[in-house]
Amino acid sequence: MPTFLSLDVLGRDLKFTRRVLTKNLAFTTTAIVTLALGIAASTVIFSVVDAVLLKPLPFRQADRLVFISQATPDKQTTGIPVSYTKFTQIQEQNHVFDAVAAYYPLTVAFSSQHEPEVILAEHVSQDFFHVLGVTPAQGRTFLPEEQKPGAADVAIVSDAFVHSYFAGDASLLGRTITLDGKNVVVVGILPSTFKFPLQFPEPAIWMPREFENSSLTSTQVNTGAGFLNVIARLRAGESLARSQAELAAINLRYREQFGSYVDATKYVLGAASLEESLVSGLRPSLLVLLAAVGFVLLIACANVANLLLVRATGREREIAIRKALGASRGLLVRQLLIESTLLSVAGCAVGLFLSESVLPLLRSLDPNAFPRIAEATINSPVLLFSLALSALTSVLFGLAPSLQASAKGMQSALKEGGRGSSEGGSRGRFRSLLVVGEVGIALVLMTGAGLLIESFAHLVSVDPGFSPRNIMTFPINLPPGGYAAPPQQIQFFQQVLERVRALPEVEAAGATSFLPLSGGARFIFFCPEGTACQGVGKDPIIALRQVTPDYFRTVRTPLLAGRVFSEGDVSGGHPVVIVNQTTANRHWRNQNPIGKHLANSRDKIQREVVGVVADVKFQSLNGNNQEEEYLPLAQSPWPAMTLVVRSPGDSRSLVTAVRAKIAEVDPTLPVSGILSYDDVVATSIAQPRLIMRMVGVFAGFAMLLAALGIYGVMAYSVSQRRQELGIRVALGAKSKDILRLVVGQGMKLAIAGIAVGVAISLIVTRLLTSLLFGVHAIDAVAFGGSAIVLAGAALAACYLPARRATRLDPITVLRTE
């Protein structure tokens, strides 16, 4: 074996390197901490990317799973739920799927040994678990006869449910639990490894009969109301493109068969891989984070490379002596690379430790920002990524300093050894290039962060059409067992609101079927006065909300014309409706909408428009305003409503009192999911807020590292130019002259880096376009502000060494030199 590959030689090099690094603890600690922070940040973000984008869905042959939904013909609106009638057509007519299944979420009242609780559940079709490739750990899946109307009530429960409510008692299988007042037999328990990432939080209970939607009438279900999420498993050898073609054919036959008699005949069926449907909208955000943290790591490597160059300058005499004793350049490069590798390995170890500490904080920070973020962990792929990152960083920051340190001539190094060394031109240029690169990359990050911050500021300044401050929300879903009849539903909410309004700390209280910014919606076809009605499936679509008379006053949605609902708008009375401004402008522009009429295409009831309210953001703050109509709850009962209760001060103090009033009306009704309206708004912007925060943190760290890089170069330059600066002072140079000289040198590097950063940012920031709201990718404020802040940090970094240079005593300097 050649000498330079000898394990004995390698062992001696490792021992020598350990002694050298422990002898210079300040340098070693600085380098390790700098690398550790960069590697930790990269590892944390990659663990999130791995969990959300790279890790396969936890199902058998997940690549064959597809998600089927509907879209408008222009594809402007996608992901629309499928109707029950269309779902049955897909089941019966397809030739490309092994099985097709449907599910929709709901909440059920679970009567435990304590007070009743609201549990998240799913109604699913018979083949649901077969499509996913999941087998219960105990018991069985649903039988065909259990799918029929009026069949026995059964359920499959999650392992977490068994452990939470029955202490993991496996004998729960075959026993009866009470859901919505009905006795339900547990026929299966899912394995502990089962995850359902398509919904957050995950359901705990699964029940058959996908058509049993308690919020819809049988007529609505059978005439095509869209409410089902549909998944399917491709047959072996079939492709996604083939499934798209077959769904188009099914859609065409459906339209020909039902014409205008069934909802959603105008919608187009489409399929996407299940994984893609889950993460497609998240990919840009996560890739931006990964790129940002990669830039931070590059800056960290550049800083450590600068440290190694400074240290190599001080070791020139040592290296020259080793050359004189016969060490080849290859052995010297290897020795120096071993040092950088050990630093990188140590930085990786510390970085992994920091990652393990930070990940739980990240998972709890914004759990609604990304699906499956709870699965982010330091697993084997993430560990391999960190090790590869460690190897890459050791090359990035170690190779060039090693080559430069070993390249200097032996004689010149020995001659300079007795009187202090001076940095060679090529090495000085390389360090300057590193600093220019650091500043440039830091500016790119700061510009991106500035754009995201400005975008977020625009987002949160959007008028949502209501005032969320000092409001608590109480979701209530009336179980069909005791509230099947509409009069019972109306009476319950009227009684609860009467009692809640009587509380002295309550300013106003109302209820709505869909809470703004909660993402919930129900769309119907309607026919506004002044247009020719064509029937269900051909008329325009409008979002429908049921509200109580005091709702608008409670949430402070402005009334623009007419009146709000009153207690006189009751069942059997004159049908009335309130529309939003978008609806009024679109259908009755330059006319008075008050007194106009509109009818829902299904019931054909002509409702008089009695009021116009401001547009409200129901889906998201950055979404377009859509047509909306509000019906009085007394004329259009709905079992799932959310109470909104406003107080003059902090509304959180209302929770106990309001729950007590609800219990007075029905002590068996569970109430959970209580949130302040501020929390609802915060959840709706969780993802852009998290992206902004993290990129902002990375940009701040990058600016700090860049400033430290400039400071290091200038401090070293001052130490190397002590003799020159001393002579200048002796010849009469004033402090301001020395300041101008040193600061000017440093600011030239900073300005060059800023110029490079601006050029790169003009290209890179265009990739942020999909994440921005109200801001152009090339924004003068973000670009100019980032450049000014970074220039200020660079100026401070230059000033400190320059100030030290003005305090040099020329006599002392010249004597020592």
C-alpha positions, 0 to 999 in steps of 0.5 A: 500500500502506498505511504500516503494511503497507509492506515498508520500514516492516516492515524498519525494525521488524525492524532496530529489534527486533533492536537492542532484543533484542541490547541486552537479552541477559539478557532475550532469552536467558531468553525464548528458552531458556524457549520453546525448552525448551517447544517442544522438549518439544512437538516431541519428543512430537509426533514420537512421536505422529506416528510411532505414531498419525498416520503411515499404515502403510508399505503400499499403501492401508493403510486397507483392511488389517484384522487378524482375530483371535478373542475369547472370547464375553464379549470379556474376552479378545481378540487370540487367534490363529486356528487353521489350520483356521479360517484356511482357512475364511476364505480359502475362504468370504469375499466381502469381501476381495481376499486373506487371509494368515496369518503367525506368528513363529519363530526359525531357526538361520542358519549364517553364515561365523562361528558360527551365529546366531539370526535372527527369521523368519516363516512366511507364506501365499502371499498375504502380500505381496500383501495388504500390497501389497509387491513384492520389489525383486529376485526374486519372491514365493512360488509356489502349489506352494511352499506345499504340504507337502514343497515346495522350501525357499525364502525371501525376505529383507530388505534389512537381512539382505543388508547385514548378512551379505552386505555388500549383495551383490545376487547373493545372489538365487538362492543357497542359505543354511543355515537350521536345517540345511537348504539354502534358496534365496533367491527374493526380496529386499525393498526397503530401504523395507519395514517390518513394524511389527506385530512388534518386532524386525522379521523378517529372513527370510520363508518359505512354508507357514504351517502348518509350526509346528515347536512343534505336531504335525500333529494339533494344527495340523489340529484347531484349535490357534490360532497364526496372525496373520491379515491381509486386504485389503478389496475396494474399496467394502467396509466393516469392518462388512460384514467383521465380519458375514461373519466372524460367519457364517463362524464360525457355519458353522465351529462347526456343521461341527466341533462339539466336535472342533476347538479354538476353536469357542467363540471369536468371529471379529472384524476391526479395521483393521490400524492400529487393532489396532496403536495402540488400546492406545497412544493413551491413553498418548500423548495423556496425554504430548501434553497434559502437554507442552502444559501445560508450553508454556502455562506457558512462554508465561505466564512469557515473557508476564510477562517482557514485561510487566515489560520493557514497564513499563520502556519506558513512557516510550519508548512514550509518546515514540513516541506523541508523535511520531505513532506510532499504537497499531496500529503500536506493537502491531505493533512489540511483536508483532514482538518476540514473534514474533522471540523465538518464531522463535528459540525454535523454532529452538533447540527444533528443535535440541534436539529433534534431539539428544533424539530419538535418546536417546528412541528408545534409552531404551525401544525396547519401549515403543511400536511404530514409535518408531524412526521418530520424526523431525523430518519435514515434518509435525513441522516444520510442527507446530513452526512452527505452535507458534511462531506460536501461542506468539508470539500467546499470550505477546505479544498481551496484553503488547503491547496493555497496553503500548500502552494507557497514556496518553501524559501519565501515562507522561511524568509518571512517567518522571522519578521511576520508573514504577509498575505499573498495576492492570490490568497487575498483575492480569493478571500475577497471573492469569498466575501463578495460571494457571501454578500451577494448570497445574503442580499438574495436571501434578504431580498426574498425575505423582504418580498415575502414580508411585504407580501404578508403585510399586504395579505394581513391588511386585506379587509376580510369583510368582518371584524374578528377581534373579541369574538369566540366561535363555537361549532355545533353539529346537531346529531340526526337522532334528536334533531332530524326535523327542521323545527327542532334545529331552529328551536335549538339555536334560537334557545341557545342564542337567547340564553347566550345574549342574556349573559352580561359580558356578551355584546352580541351573538349570532350563528352561521352555517359557514364561518368566514376564512374557515374554508367551508362552503356550499354552492348551489345553482341560482337564477337572478331576476333579469336573466333567463333561467336554464335550470340546475346544472346550467344556471350560475353558481352562488355560495349559500350561507344560513345565518341568524338575524344578529349575525351581521351585527356580531361579526360587523359585516357592513350593511351597504343597502336595505336591511338585515334579517329580523325575527319576523323572517320566519318559516312560512313567512315571505321568503327573503335573501341578502346578497353580497356586493359582488352579486349585486354588481354582477347581476344588477349593475346601475340598478337598485338590488333591493326588491329584486328576486332570485331563486335557487334552481332546485326549489324555484322559490322566489326570494326577495333581496332585502339587503346587500352586505359587503364582500367577505373572504370565506376561502382565503384572504388572497382569494377572489370575491365570489357571489354569495347569498345569505338565507335566514336560518328560520327559513332554511334550517341547517343542523351544522352551525357555528355560534359567534359571540362578541364581548367588549373585552377578551372573549376567551373568558366567555367560554365556560359561560357559553358552554353552560348555556348550551348545556342548559338546552341540551346537556348531551350535546358535545361542544369542541373546536372552540376558537377565538376568531383571531385564531381562525384567521391565523390558521388561514394564513399559517403557511405564508406566515411560516414561510415568511418567518423562516426565510426571514430568520435565514436572511437575518442569519445570512446578513450576520454571517456576511457581516462577520465575513467582512469584519474578518477580512478587514480585521486581518487586513489591518493586522497585515498592514500594521507597518503601512498604516503606522508609516502613514500615521508617522507621515501625518495621516489623520484618523479620518484618513485611516478610517476612509482608507480601511472602510473604503476597502471593505465597502468596495467588497460590500458594494461589489457583493451587493451588485452581484446580489442584485443581479442574481435577485432579478432572476431568482425572485421571479421564482417567488411569484406564486408565493407573493400577494400584492407585490411584484417579484421585482419590487423597489422597496424590497430590493432597495431596503435589503441593499441599504440594510446590508450596506449598513451592516457591512459599514458597521463591520468595516468600522470596527477594524478601521477604528482599531487602525486609527489607534495604532501607535506608529513608534510601537508598530515600527519598532516591532516590525 
